[in-house]
Amino acid sequence: MKNPNYDIIVFGATSFVGKIICQYLCEHAKNESFTWALAGRSKEKLTTLQAELGEAGAHLPLLVVDANDSAGLIAMCNQTKVILTTVGPYDLYGEPVVKACVETGTDYCDLTGEAHWIKKMLDKYESQAQTSGSRIVHCTGFDSIPSDLGVFHLQQAAKAAFGEHCPNVKLRIKNMRGSASGGTIATALNIAKLVRTDPAVKKVLVNPYALCPENHGFKTRQQKDGIYYDDTFNAWYGPFFMAGINTRIVHRSNALSQHAYGTDFKYNEGVLTGRGWKAKAKARSIHWGLMSFYLGASLGPIRALMQKFFLPKPGEGPSPKAQLKGFYDFRFVGTTDTQQQIITKVYGDRDPGYGSTAQIIGQAALCMAQDVKPTVKGGFWTPATLMGKALIERLNQHTGVSFEVLSTETQKEEKS
Ligand SMILES: NC(=O)c1ccc[n+]([C@@H]2O[C@H](COP(=O)([O-])OP(=O)(O)OC[C@H]3O[C@@H](n4cnc5c(N)ncnc54)[C@H](OP(=O)(O)O)[C@@H]3O)[C@@H](O)[C@H]2O)c1
């Protein structure tokens, strides 16, 4: 019988994002009592991080564990309720951690945005997690919590206001400032390479329902990436670079919640660029920019040049000043079968992928350790289906991420 010493172990504590998560948990420890430890493969890096964390980190236990050491991973999992891992790209280093959690019945959350890897983990470990009681939740950072909880929040508000759910929901990014770290870039480059070399990966990435259980029964065609005009905001929009993973997590949430958003649920995400021909050109440049990045990154020599000269390396990322200046402002628009419309807002302070992600995954791990009842069954959940309201409350109360209803009337213009 497991008798964990800790609520959370942060594995990959010394990664670029791991350090920011540890800083956030040190800050948050003033508001909530929990036990936690830092883990990583390098004793030296862990000791340096502990010193950087100052007094708040001085008494935190340090665990030296390598992701290739299965016995070490099992020993680590046996000491904690939840493993929060940043050891990525997950497709390269993540599987042994999932395996150890599933074998030991340990809860797990991560920052992957790699749909093909999640599919692989589902196929290999889902039934074992259901048996061992391990609750596995992928995508508990900027991808895909604002989208997944944003849709969940909108659907709850629609049911309260209109007595019905919204079979049509769209997310429009009104404004956002942020940049990528070396780890995120390494992940994107690995995906681009695999799309060219592995047809099975491509098959997963083009299927909007790839992460839904086999018997999901969804047949509705989803909107393809491109440039479109949005008649709620009277503005052009282009593709959002995280939509590929976010939309798949949202559809999985719908499937796992007995189609709470409807069997013909439609969902898409886009970045608003404004009105007029300049805005249309900007939307087009977002689309072409993304296509060029993935095309270039899929070609070995170009990928090597991009890595060498243009892109951040593993361990590098936006400066603390840039992280503080970052933010995102999301608008969700839902329409019911009776044409009632609801508009909601999800706002996050700080850089989306780092400052905001640290707050989000920190609170998700705490929610799993403190709020999710031990009787909730094991398996591969989504943030919305496992934590829903409890995590929204935590984020509203303890972080710069907020969820708000802007309007619940049948109206087209934007409220704020
Ligand atoms: N979802 C989101 O919103 C979001 C946001 C940010 C990042 N991410 C993802 O999070 C991951 C980390 O990003 P990052 O920029 O922080 O990356 P990073 O700085 O390159 O860190 C990678 C981490 O993996 C560790 N690692 C590699 N191999 C290991 C092994 N064999 N055993 C133990 N640890 C090992 C590294 O250890 P050392 O410290 O010892 O080198 C490092 O801590 C990436 O997959 C990225 O895509 C997602």
The ligand as a Tripos MOL2 file, in Angstrom:
@<TRIPOS>MOLECULE
LIG
   48    52     1     0     0
SMALL
NO_CHARGES

@<TRIPOS>ATOM
      1 N1          2.1380   23.2670  -22.7290 N.am      1 LIG1
      2 C1          2.7610   24.4050  -22.5610 C.2       1 LIG1
      3 O1          2.1360   25.4090  -22.4610 O.2       1 LIG1
      4 C2          4.2690   24.3650  -22.4660 C.ar      1 LIG1
      5 C3          4.9590   25.4890  -22.0500 C.ar      1 LIG1
      6 C4          6.3350   25.3960  -21.9040 C.ar      1 LIG1
      7 C5          6.9990   24.2160  -22.1740 C.ar      1 LIG1
      8 N2          6.2940   23.1500  -22.6100 N.ar      1 LIG1
      9 C6          6.9510   21.8460  -22.8390 C.3       1 LIG1
     10 O2          7.6290   21.5120  -21.6390 O.3       1 LIG1
     11 C7          8.8110   20.7950  -21.9330 C.3       1 LIG1
     12 C8          9.9810   21.5050  -21.2680 C.3       1 LIG1
     13 O3         10.2120   22.7500  -21.9070 O.3       1 LIG1
     14 P1         11.4810   23.6410  -21.5150 P.3       1 LIG1
     15 O4         11.5900   24.7510  -22.4640 O.co2     1 LIG1
     16 O5         11.4700   23.9190  -20.0710 O.co2     1 LIG1
     17 O6         12.6400   22.5810  -21.8740 O.3       1 LIG1
     18 P2         14.1460   22.4420  -21.3920 P.3       1 LIG1
     19 O7         14.5980   23.6440  -20.6550 O.co2     1 LIG1
     20 O8         14.8960   22.0020  -22.6050 O.co2     1 LIG1
     21 O9         14.0650   21.2430  -20.3350 O.3       1 LIG1
     22 C9         13.9770   19.8800  -20.6370 C.3       1 LIG1
     23 C10        14.1070   19.1460  -19.2990 C.3       1 LIG1
     24 O10        14.1620   17.7430  -19.5460 O.3       1 LIG1
     25 C11        15.1730   17.2180  -18.6990 C.3       1 LIG1
     26 N3         15.6550   15.9480  -19.2100 N.ar      1 LIG1
     27 C12        16.0380   15.6290  -20.4740 C.ar      1 LIG1
     28 N4         16.4230   14.3340  -20.5170 N.ar      1 LIG1
     29 C13        16.2660   13.8320  -19.2560 C.ar      1 LIG1
     30 C14        16.4990   12.5670  -18.6460 C.ar      1 LIG1
     31 N5         16.9750   11.5290  -19.3460 N.pl3     1 LIG1
     32 N6         16.2100   12.4110  -17.3450 N.ar      1 LIG1
     33 C15        15.7300   13.4330  -16.6060 C.ar      1 LIG1
     34 N7         15.5110   14.6640  -17.1180 N.ar      1 LIG1
     35 C16        15.7800   14.8550  -18.4300 C.ar      1 LIG1
     36 C17        16.2510   18.2730  -18.6910 C.3       1 LIG1
     37 O11        17.1280   18.0790  -17.6030 O.3       1 LIG1
     38 P3         18.3340   19.0930  -17.2470 P.3       1 LIG1
     39 O12        17.6940   20.2640  -16.5850 O.co2     1 LIG1
     40 O13        19.1860   18.3140  -16.3280 O.co2     1 LIG1
     41 O14        18.9760   19.4480  -18.5750 O.co2     1 LIG1
     42 C18        15.3900   19.5130  -18.5240 C.3       1 LIG1
     43 O15        15.0840   19.7020  -17.1760 O.3       1 LIG1
     44 C19         8.9020   20.7320  -23.4600 C.3       1 LIG1
     45 O16         8.3940   19.4830  -23.8790 O.3       1 LIG1
     46 C20         7.9900   21.8470  -23.9200 C.3       1 LIG1
     47 O17         7.4250   21.6030  -25.1980 O.3       1 LIG1
     48 C21         4.9530   23.2080  -22.7580 C.ar      1 LIG1
@<TRIPOS>BOND
     1     1     2 1
     2     2     3 2
     3     2     4 1
     4     4     5 ar
     5     4    48 ar
     6     5     6 ar
     7     6     7 ar
     8     7     8 ar
     9     8     9 1
    10     8    48 ar
    11     9    10 1
    12     9    46 1
    13    10    11 1
    14    11    12 1
    15    11    44 1
    16    12    13 1
    17    13    14 1
    18    14    15 2
    19    14    16 1
    20    14    17 1
    21    17    18 1
    22    18    19 2
    23    18    20 1
    24    18    21 1
    25    21    22 1
    26    22    23 1
    27    23    24 1
    28    23    42 1
    29    24    25 1
    30    25    26 1
    31    25    36 1
    32    26    27 ar
    33    26    35 ar
    34    27    28 ar
    35    28    29 ar
    36    29    30 ar
    37    29    35 ar
    38    30    31 1
    39    30    32 ar
    40    32    33 ar
    41    33    34 ar
    42    34    35 ar
    43    36    37 1
    44    36    42 1
    45    37    38 1
    46    38    39 2
    47    38    40 1
    48    38    41 1
    49    42    43 1
    50    44    45 1
    51    44    46 1
    52    46    47 1
@<TRIPOS>SUBSTRUCTURE
     1 LIG1         1 GROUP 0 **** ****
